Amino acid sequence: MDEASKQPVLPRTWRPRAVRWVAYGLALLIVATLTVLAAIMPGEWGPMDRFLMVGTGLAIAAALHLLARPRLVASEEGVTVVNSIRTHVLTWAEVVDIRMPVGEPWPSMDLSDGTTLAVMGIQSADGGTARRGLAEFRALLRDRGEAQEPGHS
């Protein structure tokens, strides 16, 4: 964070911690286990059987990567929200607000077109880290987001 303004230095990326550790750790364990099993299987197991066993582990690891992939990136140009499957590139003016009600797994962004967007890059499972990340992003949004309407403070 920039001490003069108490805001993060841009570009800034927020990623969930707990989910990433679990997903990548489990992926590594599964791939390693299935690789060892493929190597020690009896002789009647052919090369294709062994290949498919390792391939299954890699497919599971790829699915787990989708859980670990989310992030929120703020830059001078705008905001990039990377969720499990889709990536959304937004300008600062398109983001109206971000909120994370108690009990929700991740925040939601209110967008200028009236829609909302899940932001899986900050996850409530991370506790204080998630609250700090949300506060940092809100501070950036106050400075870079759409201007206040007249009569509102």
N, C-alpha and C positions, 0 to 999 in steps of 0.2 A: 504494500500500500504506500502511496505517496503521503508522507507525513504532513506536508503543507496543506493538502486539501482533504485528507482522511479518506481518499478514494483510491481504489485499485489503479495501478498503472496499466494502461492499455497497450497491447491486447491482453485480456485476462480470460483464463479458461477455468471453469468450475466442472469438476467430475465427481461422481459419487465414489466414496472410498470402500465402504463395507461390501457393496455389491460387486465391485471390481475384484477385490481380494478373493471373495468366495467363488465367483465365476471363473476367474483365471486359474485359481488353485485347483478347483474341481476339474477343469478342462485338462490341466497338466496331469493330474492324478489318473483320469480316465484314459487319456492317450497312452501314458506310460504303462498302465495296467494291461490294456488291450494289446499293446506292442509286446510286452513280456509274455502274455498268454499265447499270442500268435507264434512266438519263437519256441515255446516249450510244448506246444501241442504234439500229440503222437504223430507218427509217420504217415498214417492214413489221411491226415489233413494235407490237402494239396496247396500249392502256392496261391491259388485263387482264394481259397478259404482263409488263408492267413492274411492276404491282401485285404479282403473284405472286412476282416476283424479290425485291422488297423484303420481302414477307411471308415468304419462305423465310429471308432473313437474320434477320428478327425471331424466327422459330421457333427457329433455331439459337441465337440470343442467349438465348432463354428456357430452352433446354436447358442452356446454359452457366451460367445463373443458378442452376440446381439444384446445380451443383458448388460454387458460391461461397456458397451460402446457409447452410451449417452454422454453428452457434455453440453455445456452452455458457453459460448464464446462471445465476448464483448470486444469490439474494436472501435476505432474512430468512425469507421464507415457504417457500422450497424451491429446487428446481433445474429448469431448463427445458433440455432437450436438443433442439436443432433440427438434424435431419439433412436430407439432400437432399429427401426426400419427406415424412417424418413428423416431428411435433413431440410430445415426451413431457414432460408436466408431472409432477414428482415432489416428494414431501415429503422433507426431509432424512432422516427415519427410513427411507425406502424405499431409500436408497443405502447399501450395506454397504461397498463399496470401489471404487476405480478403479485400474486398472493398465494399463501399456503396455509389454509385453515388447519387447526389442530386435528390430528388424526389422518390427514391426507398424506399419501406416500411421497408426493412431489408437488411443486408449485404449478400454478396455471397462469399463463399470460393472457391478459385481455388485449385483443388486437383492435385496431381502429376500424376494421370492417365488421365489428360486432361478434366475431368468433373468439373462441378461446383455444389455447394451445398448451398441451402438457409439456412441462420442462423437466424431463427425467434426469437432467444433468445435476440437479440438486435434489437429494433424497433425504427425507426426514429420518431415516435409519441412521444417518450420520450425526444426529443430535446437534450439538453446538456448532459444528462445522457447517451444517446446513443452514442454521440460523444466521451465522456470519456471512455465508455466501449470499443468502437472500438479502440481507441488509446492504452488502456491498453493491449488489446489482441494483437495488432500489436507489441507492445514492447516485449511481451512474445514470439511471433512468430519469431522476429529478433534473439532472443537468443537461442531458442530451435528448430526452424524450420530447414529445409534442408539448408546445407551450400551453400554459394555463389559459383557460377561457377567461374573458373579461368578467370581473365581478366575483371570481373564485380565488381563494387564497390558500 
